[in-house]
Amino acid sequence: MSTGLTLEEAKIRYRDYLNAEEAVLLGQEYELATGEKVKKANLEKIQAGLKLWEERCNKLSSNIGGGISVISVALK
């Protein structure tokens, strides 16, 4: 399933959530790129966002190279 998202865009969103986590752990409020303001009460949501964007970055980076998978085949 393609989201139309590039690896660079996913990395930017991941960094945004990483910055949000750091800020709220320091007791600050943070505004995500989406315009949503988060604070310490939103820490669980921020960490879920981090996990989501990390997974998307990993998936997109594994698809670089044309999406071709190489598998081993043993002949008998």
N, C-alpha and C positions, 0 to 999 in steps of 0.2 A: 504494500500500500504506500503510495507516494503522497507526501504532504506538500510537495512543491517547495520545501524549505531547504536551503543550502546548509552545508556544514558550518560555514562562517556565521550565518544567522542563528543557528542553534547554539554556537559557542557564545555569541553575544547575549542571548537570552539566559544561558547558563551562568555567565559572569554576572548578569544583573541579579539573579537569585543569590549568588554567592556574596555579592556586595550587600544585598538586603539582609542576609543571615548575619554577616559581620556587624552591620549597623545595629540591628535589633539586639544582638547579644551585648552590645555596648550601651544599651538602653536608649538608643535613638530611634526615631521614626525614619522610614525610607520610602521613597516613591519609586515604584517599579516603572519600567519603560511603558507599560500599559496605562500608566496614570494612577494605578491603585496604590494607596498609601498603606504600608504595613508597619506593625510594631510588634513588641515581644509577644503579645497575645496571638499573633499570627505565625509564630515560629514553626508550628507543625505544618502549616500550609506552605511556608517557605521551603522547608526541608523536603516536602513532597515535590515541590516544583524543581528543586535541585536534582532530585532523583530522576524525575521525568526528563529534564533537559540533558542530564548526563547520559541516560539511555539513548536519547535521540542522537546525541553527538556520536556515541559509540556506533550506533546503527548506520548513521550517515558516513562515518569514516570507514566503516567496513565495506561500504558500497562504492567507495572511490576505486576507480579502475574498471569502470564499465559494468559493475555488478556481476562479473564472471566469477563463478566459484570453481575451484579446482578440487577434484576428489581423486582418491587412489582407487585403482581397480586392480584386483588380483586375478590373473588368468590361470585356469587349471587345465 
